[in-house]
Amino acid sequence: MPSPRTAPADLGQLQARIREAAARGQVLQIQGQGSKQFYGGTLQGELLDLTLLPGLSGISAYEPSELVVTAKAATPLAELEALLAAQGQHLAFEPPRFEGRGTVGGMMAAGLSGPSRATQGSLRDHVLGLTMINGRGELLSFGGTVMKNVAGYDLPRLMCGGLGVLGVIVEVSLKVLPLPVARCTLRFDMPEAEALQQMNRWSGLPLPLRASAAWDGALVLELAGAERAVAAARRELGGELIPEDLAAGFWRGLRDHSDEFFVGAHRAVQGGAKLWRLSLPQTAPSLRIPGEQMIEWGGAQRWVTTPLPAAQLRELAAQAGGHATLFRALDKSDGVFSPLSAPLARIHRDLKTAFDPAGVFNRGRLYPDF
């Protein structure tokens, strides 16, 4: 990396634009298809639209037998996933495709993973290498394109979920996995507290669990893997078997936030409520929070639509051993991400200074002061 098929003229143009912004003290707002503009702090600065640079889109390399793909930042997720599907492979961490959109760079910057994250790993676990442009206009490469090459792994992972505050992602190498041979979805009627207990108990058993969701008095499990393993687990667990077409639509809706829960959450947000994403220990008990709540990842991720003040909700999350992120809201004045301790804030600022000394990229998107 970078791939020789990345157009030098486009890269040179982009580097020059970044150097100019740094010299003028200008802020740039990095964007691909704009599918995640709602996420993070208030957008600032002049738009830097990567989709306008043809050299930043496309698949640079793909080795199905090596389970590795390298794609440029402005490549649509739909294009990448179609290529993988044709070879019976996929992005196992299931990045959300809001309204059917999204790019590889935006996927990296947001760092979000879908329903299978608890069993298949997060985006960060699947990143092998990355090329980026920093705030000085320098082209930097980290990591590699093979599983055994661990040099530089930490820096590509640092870009996952950084919301573009450290630099412009140019190209990414990712680990891909084969699609499961067999799948089935089971539904159980049970209250939230019992669903949490069952998810924790089943997670400790040798079952081919792939994803889980508990909401509105029901627990839904996805099993995936070898046919015999899935069939045996289905017999052991019981429950109601959901038809394959309905199940696929449900998990797709959960992944892309188009499911009934998220549709209702979006309406509530327009009415003044807030949609929170709580990251908690999987064994954390049921939380008494007014509003609607859905639980994923065996209890580790909890979506909450509530009018509860931010300070109270964050305190509840902290008491349970986790933290709360404001995912969607009309009013973000209380901050999107949990406040950092002094040592962590210093590390964040030092990293920002090292990669983007003039504060060119996505200012305020992660935290208000950098």
C-alpha positions as CSV (number, residue, x, y, z in Angstrom):
1,M,0.0,0.0,0.0
2,P,-0.8,2.5,-1.3
3,S,-2.0,0.6,-4.4
4,P,-0.4,1.6,-7.7
5,R,-3.9,1.9,-9.0
6,T,-4.6,4.9,-6.7
7,A,-4.4,7.8,-9.1
8,P,-1.3,9.9,-8.2
9,A,-3.0,13.1,-9.5
10,D,-6.0,12.6,-7.2
11,L,-3.7,11.9,-4.2
12,G,-1.5,14.9,-5.1
13,Q,-4.6,17.1,-5.4
14,L,-5.8,16.0,-2.0
15,Q,-2.5,16.4,-0.3
16,A,-2.2,20.0,-1.7
17,R,-5.7,20.8,-0.5
18,I,-4.8,19.6,3.0
19,R,-1.5,21.6,3.1
20,E,-3.4,24.7,2.0
21,A,-6.0,24.3,4.7
22,A,-3.3,23.8,7.3
23,A,-1.5,27.0,6.2
24,R,-4.7,29.0,6.3
25,G,-6.0,27.6,9.6
26,Q,-9.0,26.2,7.8
27,V,-11.1,23.2,9.0
28,L,-12.1,20.5,6.6
29,Q,-15.1,18.2,7.0
30,I,-14.3,14.8,5.5
31,Q,-17.2,13.0,3.8
32,G,-17.9,10.1,1.6
33,Q,-21.6,9.4,0.9
34,G,-22.7,11.3,4.1
35,S,-24.7,8.4,5.5
36,K,-23.4,9.0,9.1
37,Q,-23.5,12.8,9.3
38,F,-25.9,12.4,12.2
39,Y,-23.2,10.7,14.3
40,G,-20.8,12.6,16.4
41,G,-20.5,16.3,17.2
42,T,-21.7,19.2,15.1
43,L,-20.2,19.2,11.6
44,Q,-17.8,22.1,11.0
45,G,-15.7,23.4,8.1
46,E,-15.6,23.2,4.4
47,L,-16.7,20.0,2.8
48,L,-14.0,17.6,1.6
49,D,-16.0,15.2,-0.6
50,L,-13.8,12.1,-1.3
51,T,-16.4,10.8,-3.8
52,L,-15.4,13.5,-6.2
53,L,-11.9,12.0,-6.6
54,P,-12.2,9.0,-8.9
55,G,-8.8,7.7,-7.8
56,L,-10.0,7.2,-4.3
57,S,-12.7,4.6,-5.3
58,G,-12.5,1.0,-6.3
59,I,-11.1,-2.4,-5.2
60,S,-7.3,-2.3,-5.2
61,A,-6.7,-6.0,-4.6
62,Y,-8.6,-9.1,-3.6
63,E,-7.3,-12.5,-2.8
64,P,-10.2,-14.8,-1.9
65,S,-7.9,-17.7,-1.1
66,E,-6.0,-15.4,1.3
67,L,-9.2,-13.9,2.9
68,V,-7.9,-10.4,2.3
69,V,-9.4,-7.4,0.4
70,T,-7.9,-4.0,-0.1
71,A,-10.3,-1.1,-1.0
72,K,-10.0,2.6,-1.4
73,A,-11.8,4.9,1.0
74,A,-14.6,6.2,-1.3
75,T,-15.5,2.7,-2.5
76,P,-19.3,2.1,-1.7
77,L,-19.8,-0.6,0.8
78,A,-22.4,-2.1,-1.6
79,E,-19.8,-2.5,-4.2
80,L,-17.3,-4.2,-1.8
81,E,-19.9,-6.5,-0.4
82,A,-21.2,-7.6,-3.8
83,L,-17.7,-8.5,-4.8
84,L,-17.2,-10.6,-1.6
85,A,-20.6,-12.3,-1.9
86,A,-19.8,-13.5,-5.4
87,Q,-16.9,-15.5,-3.8
88,G,-19.0,-16.7,-0.9
89,Q,-17.4,-14.3,1.5
90,H,-18.4,-11.3,3.6
91,L,-17.4,-8.7,6.2
92,A,-18.2,-10.7,9.3
93,F,-18.5,-7.7,11.6
94,E,-21.5,-6.5,9.5
95,P,-21.0,-2.7,9.3
96,P,-24.3,-0.8,9.1
97,R,-25.4,0.6,5.8
98,F,-27.6,3.5,6.7
99,E,-30.3,3.9,4.0
100,G,-28.3,1.5,1.9
101,R,-25.3,3.9,1.7
102,G,-21.9,4.1,3.1
103,T,-18.2,3.9,2.0
104,V,-15.2,2.0,3.2
105,G,-13.7,5.2,4.6
106,G,-16.8,6.1,6.5
107,M,-17.1,2.6,7.8
108,M,-13.6,2.9,9.2
109,A,-14.1,6.4,10.7
110,A,-17.4,5.5,12.4
111,G,-16.1,2.2,13.7
112,L,-19.6,0.6,14.0
113,S,-20.3,-3.1,13.8
114,G,-23.5,-5.0,13.4
115,P,-25.5,-7.8,15.3
116,S,-22.7,-10.4,15.0
117,R,-20.0,-8.3,16.6
118,A,-20.1,-10.2,19.9
119,T,-19.2,-13.5,18.3
120,Q,-17.3,-12.5,15.1
121,G,-15.3,-9.5,16.4
122,S,-15.5,-5.8,15.7
123,L,-14.3,-3.8,12.7
124,R,-11.1,-3.1,14.6
125,D,-10.4,-6.9,14.8
126,H,-10.6,-7.2,11.0
127,V,-8.4,-4.3,9.9
128,L,-5.0,-5.5,8.6
129,G,-3.5,-2.3,7.1
130,L,-4.3,1.3,6.2
131,T,-3.0,4.2,4.2
132,M,-3.9,7.8,5.2
133,I,-3.0,11.4,4.7
134,N,-2.2,13.4,7.9
135,G,-2.7,17.0,8.7
136,R,0.7,17.9,7.1
137,G,-0.4,16.4,3.8
138,E,1.9,13.4,4.2
139,L,1.0,10.0,2.9
140,L,1.4,7.3,5.6
141,S,1.0,3.5,5.5
142,F,0.6,1.2,8.5
143,G,0.1,-2.6,8.9
144,G,0.0,-4.9,5.9
145,T,-2.1,-7.2,3.8
146,V,-1.5,-10.6,5.4
147,M,-2.8,-12.1,8.7
148,K,0.7,-12.9,10.0
149,N,2.0,-9.3,9.5
150,V,1.3,-7.6,12.8
151,A,3.6,-4.6,12.3
152,G,1.7,-1.4,12.6
153,Y,-1.6,-3.0,13.6
154,D,-2.3,-0.5,16.4
155,L,-2.4,2.6,14.2
156,P,-4.9,1.2,11.7
157,R,-7.1,0.2,14.6
158,L,-6.7,3.7,16.1
159,M,-8.4,5.1,13.0
160,C,-11.5,2.8,13.7
161,G,-14.1,5.0,15.3
162,G,-11.9,8.1,15.3
163,L,-14.5,10.0,13.1
164,G,-11.7,11.3,10.9
165,V,-10.1,13.6,13.4
166,L,-6.6,12.3,12.8
167,G,-6.5,12.2,9.0
168,V,-8.0,11.2,5.6
169,I,-8.3,7.5,5.1
170,V,-7.1,6.6,1.6
171,E,-7.1,2.8,1.5
172,V,-7.8,-0.1,3.8
173,S,-6.9,-3.8,3.9
174,L,-9.5,-6.0,5.6
175,K,-9.7,-9.6,6.7
176,V,-12.8,-11.3,5.2
177,L,-14.5,-14.6,6.1
178,P,-16.6,-17.2,4.3
179,L,-20.3,-17.0,4.6
180,P,-21.8,-19.5,7.1
181,V,-22.9,-22.8,5.5
182,A,-26.1,-22.9,7.6
183,R,-28.2,-20.4,9.5
184,C,-31.4,-20.4,11.5
185,T,-33.2,-17.9,13.8
186,L,-35.1,-18.8,16.9
187,R,-37.5,-16.7,18.9
188,F,-38.3,-17.0,22.6
189,D,-41.0,-15.2,24.6
190,M,-39.4,-14.0,27.8
191,P,-39.0,-10.7,29.8
192,E,-35.8,-8.7,29.6
193,A,-34.2,-9.8,32.8
194,E,-34.7,-13.5,31.9
195,A,-33.4,-12.9,28.4
196,L,-30.2,-11.5,29.8
197,Q,-29.7,-14.5,32.0
198,Q,-30.3,-16.9,29.2
199,M,-28.0,-15.1,26.8
200,N,-25.2,-15.2,29.4
201,R,-25.8,-18.9,30.1
202,W,-25.9,-19.8,26.4
203,S,-22.8,-17.8,25.7
204,G,-20.8,-20.1,27.9
205,L,-21.9,-23.2,26.0
206,P,-20.4,-24.6,22.8
207,L,-23.2,-23.4,20.6
208,P,-22.9,-21.8,17.2
209,L,-24.4,-18.5,18.4
210,R,-23.9,-15.6,15.9
211,A,-26.2,-12.8,17.1
212,S,-28.9,-12.0,19.6
213,A,-31.5,-9.3,20.2
214,A,-34.0,-8.8,23.1
215,W,-36.8,-6.3,22.8
216,D,-40.5,-6.0,23.8
217,G,-40.7,-9.3,25.7
218,A,-38.9,-11.5,23.1
219,L,-35.4,-12.9,22.7
220,V,-34.2,-13.6,19.1
221,L,-31.1,-15.7,18.4
222,E,-29.3,-16.4,15.2
223,L,-27.3,-19.6,14.9
224,A,-24.8,-20.0,12.1
225,G,-22.0,-22.4,11.2
226,A,-21.8,-26.0,10.0
227,E,-25.2,-27.7,9.2
228,R,-24.8,-30.4,11.9
229,A,-23.8,-27.8,14.6
230,V,-26.8,-25.5,13.8
231,A,-29.2,-28.4,13.7
232,A,-28.0,-29.8,17.0
233,A,-28.2,-26.4,18.7
234,R,-31.7,-25.8,17.3
235,R,-32.8,-29.1,18.9
236,E,-31.1,-28.3,22.2
237,L,-32.4,-24.7,22.5
238,G,-36.0,-25.1,21.3
239,G,-37.9,-21.9,20.7
240,E,-39.9,-20.9,17.6
241,L,-38.2,-21.3,14.3
242,I,-38.5,-18.1,12.2
243,P,-38.8,-18.6,8.4
244,E,-35.6,-17.8,6.6
245,D,-36.9,-14.8,4.6
246,L,-38.4,-13.1,7.6
247,A,-35.3,-13.8,9.7
248,A,-33.0,-12.4,7.0
249,G,-35.1,-9.2,6.9
250,F,-35.0,-8.9,10.7
251,W,-31.2,-9.1,11.0
252,R,-30.7,-6.9,8.0
253,G,-33.0,-4.3,9.6
254,L,-31.1,-4.5,12.8
255,R,-27.8,-4.2,11.1
256,D,-28.9,-1.2,9.0
257,H,-31.0,0.5,11.7
258,S,-34.2,0.2,9.6
259,D,-35.9,-2.3,12.0
260,E,-39.1,-1.4,13.8
261,F,-37.2,-0.4,17.0
262,F,-35.0,2.1,15.1
263,V,-37.9,3.5,13.1
264,G,-39.7,4.2,16.4
265,A,-36.5,5.7,17.9
266,H,-36.1,8.0,14.9
267,R,-39.6,9.3,15.4
268,A,-39.0,9.8,19.1
269,V,-35.8,11.8,18.4
270,Q,-37.8,14.1,16.1
271,G,-40.1,14.7,19.1
272,G,-37.2,15.6,21.4
273,A,-36.1,12.2,22.8
274,K,-32.6,10.9,22.5
275,L,-31.3,7.6,21.2
276,W,-28.4,6.3,23.3
277,R,-26.0,3.5,22.7
278,L,-24.8,1.9,26.0
279,S,-21.7,-0.3,26.1
280,L,-21.8,-2.5,29.2
281,P,-20.4,-5.7,30.5
282,Q,-22.3,-8.6,29.0
283,T,-23.3,-9.7,32.6
284,A,-24.7,-6.2,33.6
285,P,-28.3,-6.6,35.0
286,S,-31.4,-5.1,33.4
287,L,-31.4,-1.3,33.8
288,R,-34.5,0.6,34.9
289,I,-34.6,3.4,32.3
290,P,-37.8,5.1,31.1
291,G,-38.5,4.6,27.4
292,E,-37.8,1.9,24.9
293,Q,-34.8,-0.4,25.1
294,M,-33.3,-3.1,22.9
295,I,-30.4,-5.3,23.9
296,E,-27.8,-6.8,21.5
297,W,-24.4,-8.6,21.7
298,G,-25.5,-10.9,24.5
299,G,-26.2,-7.9,26.8
300,A,-23.1,-5.9,25.9
301,Q,-24.8,-3.3,23.7
302,R,-28.1,-1.7,24.7
303,W,-30.0,0.8,22.7
304,V,-32.2,3.2,24.7
305,T,-34.6,5.8,23.5
306,T,-35.4,8.0,26.6
307,P,-36.0,11.6,27.7
308,L,-33.8,11.0,30.7
309,P,-31.1,13.7,31.2
310,A,-27.7,12.9,29.9
311,A,-26.0,13.1,33.3
312,Q,-28.4,10.6,34.9
313,L,-28.1,8.1,32.0
314,R,-24.3,8.3,32.0
315,E,-24.2,7.7,35.7
316,L,-26.4,4.6,35.4
317,A,-24.1,3.3,32.7
318,A,-21.0,4.0,34.8
319,Q,-22.6,2.3,37.8
320,A,-23.1,-0.8,35.6
321,G,-19.5,-0.7,34.5
322,G,-19.8,0.9,31.1
323,H,-20.5,4.1,29.3
324,A,-23.1,5.8,27.2
325,T,-22.9,7.4,23.7
326,L,-25.5,9.8,22.4
327,F,-26.2,8.2,19.0
328,R,-29.0,10.4,17.6
329,A,-30.4,13.6,19.0
330,L,-31.5,17.0,17.8
331,D,-29.7,18.6,20.8
332,K,-26.1,17.5,21.4
333,S,-25.2,20.2,23.9
334,D,-24.5,17.6,26.6
335,G,-21.8,16.0,24.4
336,V,-21.9,12.9,22.3
337,F,-19.3,10.7,24.0
338,S,-18.6,10.2,27.7
339,P,-16.3,12.8,29.1
340,L,-12.7,11.7,29.3
341,S,-10.6,11.5,32.4
342,A,-7.6,13.9,32.5
343,P,-5.0,11.3,31.5
344,L,-7.1,10.0,28.5
345,A,-7.9,13.6,27.4
346,R,-4.1,14.3,27.3
347,I,-3.5,11.2,25.2
348,H,-6.3,12.2,22.8
349,R,-4.8,15.7,22.5
350,D,-1.3,14.4,22.0
351,L,-2.4,12.1,19.2
352,K,-4.4,14.9,17.5
353,T,-1.3,17.1,17.7
354,A,1.0,14.4,16.3
355,F,-1.3,13.6,13.3
356,D,-3.1,16.9,12.7
357,P,-1.1,19.8,14.4
358,A,-3.1,22.6,12.7
359,G,-6.5,21.0,13.6
360,V,-7.6,20.7,10.0
361,F,-9.7,17.6,10.2
362,N,-13.3,17.2,11.5
363,R,-12.8,19.6,14.4
364,G,-15.3,19.0,17.2
365,R,-16.7,15.8,15.7
366,L,-15.3,13.6,18.5
367,Y,-14.9,16.0,21.4
368,P,-15.6,19.8,21.4
369,D,-12.1,21.0,22.1
370,F,-10.2,18.9,19.4
